[in-house]
């Protein structure tokens, strides 16, 4: 809270409350994403979800 007070002093005003209804109304709805599975594979020239899923799996295994 102290760092917020210092930042508000430096900015010369109060920051809006992110939990207020007024601020929440400014947020646009976001799309709902899902992970592709084998049923949605694309056989186009190299732009395959297979490679993307392989990269994700590799990163998950390496980074735990």
Secondary structure, DSSP 8 states (H G I E B T S, - for coil): -HHHHHHHHHHTS----TTSHHHHTTS----------GGG---SSS--HHHHHHHHHHHHHHH-
